[in-house]
């Protein structure tokens, strides 16, 4: 209870600091650079589907509050060319830790800087087909090489430091739109869709390489590492173990049916060979993932816009079972004797993991939006692709700077509480290692995170953002922490 009270007090101070910062900046003269047609790109990315009535902190979906870019983009053209660069510096002071293990967040002072640079390209082949290709480079470092936290403090980090730093294909997909009605709606062009208008009722098919959060679990004020929050479990549903390699991408097909006020989407995708692995299994009849999401574009408050999204997923892959690993360790029956339980100590076999999620956003004022997420998975199989969370709850507020006459600024505050289930707890308490966690022991407690940020638009597509995260029970361990992680982000939209 004392830790929760400290967290609440810390949150109140952060909120006051945000308001004071906004007041100090005050109104400014509007910038003269051309407003682009693209939303900010994230990694993994999030962009609201066309027709979504919720926008980034505004109650009017017709208002374009896209981030300003340094250079004008193609307009009224069948081509797309843009880019971004995102740099995040983080540090943490020394914190209390009774012990540390191989996969712990270091209790000593640390600092690290990550970077992600992306070139977005696209070409519209005809009135219903387009080709989208993104080239990306990611590098830099992570605090404790990305280990020790379920809700890691930087979504841009490369989780495998041994990966090549050379540019790679981030996305490459064919996008086909099938019209199911004659009436059209205006579409905001972006690197995910080049069409100026779309049929109001339609079926969209995409095939190729993409990131699952490009299309699933999107939230207009809680999904963008470039202008908003940066914690893994603030920007995404932590219990959504979506199909992805270690860089966050997979290969598959999506089908998205969109109507006036609702939509339903489905994806079939490849799974990695090993947990947090870079290589995918190219045998979809063995290892595969199915994703389902229903979206209702209707506010929970009368006359206020909002969105309700219901998510479900199933994964089939070569995943270990926590209870089996613990029993083998305790009974000394493992195929390879180990001094601690080992989740990978099993022959190749396909197991199933499934889960559900709820994603809400609700406009409260013209430039203030509340959001919330809940996620749950069955937790019997090992955490495999995203992070080590079996249940999560998040809530927060995102504000658009138009509220204080700085339209390109953003501010937000969020609270996240993550948990793992009993088998997963026992595995870690016995000294087992996950692909992210492993303190050698475990005095279990929910991992609670408070995050806040302020993004200020400096000049023509240049954005700077101080931020702060406070983490209680890092890695679900009451014997370690709390941890304070200040950050500073520099973002450039090209």
Secondary structure, 3 states (H helix, E strand, C coil): CHHHHHHHHHHHHHHHHHHHHHHHHCCCCCCCCCCCCCCCCCCCCCCCCCCCCCCCCCCCCCCCCCCCCCCCCCCCCCEEEEEEEEEEEEEECCCCECCCCCCCCCCCCEEEEEEEEEEEEEEECCCCEEEEEEEEEEEECCHHHHCCCCCCCCCCCCCCCCCCCCCEEEEEEEEEEEECCCCEEECCCECCECCCEEECCEEEEEEEEECHHHCCCCCCCCCCCCCCCCCHHHHCCCCCCCCCCCCCCEEEEEEEEECCCEEEEEEEECCECCCCCCCECCCCCCCEEEEEEEEECCCCCCCCCEEEEEEEEEEEECCCEHHHHHHHHHHCCCCCCCCCCCCCCCCCCCEEEEEEEEEEEEEEECCEEEEEEEEEECCCECCCCCCCCCEEEEEEEEEEHHHHCCCCCEEEEEEEEEECCHHHHHHHHCCCCCCCCCCCCCCECCEEEEEEEEEEEEECCEEEEEEEEEEECHHHECCECCEEEEEEEEEEEC
